[in-house]
Amino acid sequence: MELLLQPKIYNITLKYLHNDAYKEMILGDMTNNYYWSEDWSEEFYIELARAGFISTTYDTNEGLVLLPELQFEYAILDFKNLHISKKVKKLLTRDDYTLCFNTRFNEVIDKFSLFHKYNWLKENYSSLMKKLFKNSDARDDFKILSVELISKETGELIAGEIGYKIGKTYTSLSGFSSKEKKYTNYGTLQLILLAKYLQKEGFSFWNLGHPHMQYKQKLGSITHKREDFLARWKKEIKHPTL
C-alpha cells in the first residue's frame, strides 16, 4: 500500500488548515500525501474536502482514525470524454431500472460492508456521513449524495455510491454493485447514468480520486498531477480554502 511507503504520517487539525504557512508546506510536499486526525467533526471534514483532501480511515492499536489524503494524482472525468461501451449502451435502452438520489442512504452505507473485503467506511466515519447527510439541506456549498440504481421489478438496490458535491464538482467516496449474473455491467451502468446526470445539472467535472483503477480510465477519466488538480479545483469550488 502507498500508505506504508510514507516515511511519517503527520497529524492534521482544523487549526492547521487555516494556517497559510502550513497549507503552503503540504501543497508542495510530494513526499507525504497521508495525514491523520481524531477530529470527526462535520466542520473539519468539510474543510478537508474543500482543500482537496479525500478522507478515508485507518485502524490503529488505539482505534480508528480519520485518514485524509492529499493525493499525488487524481482521476478527473470531463463529461465530453465520457466513454460508453456497447454493452452498457444496450442496458441504457432497457426499462428495468431507476436511478435515484438520497432515497436509501443508510442501505447504501450498509452495502459497503457486504461487498468490500476491506471497508474503510465504518464506525465513526459512517456516523459522520450520516450527520453530514442529515444536515445537507442546511448547506449550499457542501452536500453528501447517495446514488442508487434500483430494480423496477423487485425494488432491489442493484448498485450505488456515496460522494459529495462542492460547488460545481462531485467527488466519489465509495460504491458497490451486485455480483448477480443478471446484473452484469449494471455497476458500470450506474456510473454512466450518474455522469449523464452530473453533466445535465451543470457540474464542471467528476473527481474520481485515485486514477489507478481500470474502470475509471474506461469511463474516460484523465489523470491530473496534484498541482494541476488543485489549480483547477480552486477555480471550481464555491468556497475555496487554498
Secondary structure, 3 states (H helix, E strand, C coil): CHHHHCCCCEECCHHHHCCHHHHHHHHHCCCCCEEEECCCCHHHHHHHHHHCCEEEEEEECCEEEEEEECCCEEEEECHHHCCCCHHHHHHHCCCCEEEEECCCHHHHHHHHHHHCCCCCCCHHHHHHHHHHHHCHHHCCCEEEEEEEEEECCCCCEEEEEEEEEECCEEEEEEEEECCCHHHCCHHHHHHHHHHHHHHHCCCCEEECCCCCCHHHHHHCCEEEEHHHHHHHHHHHCCCCCC
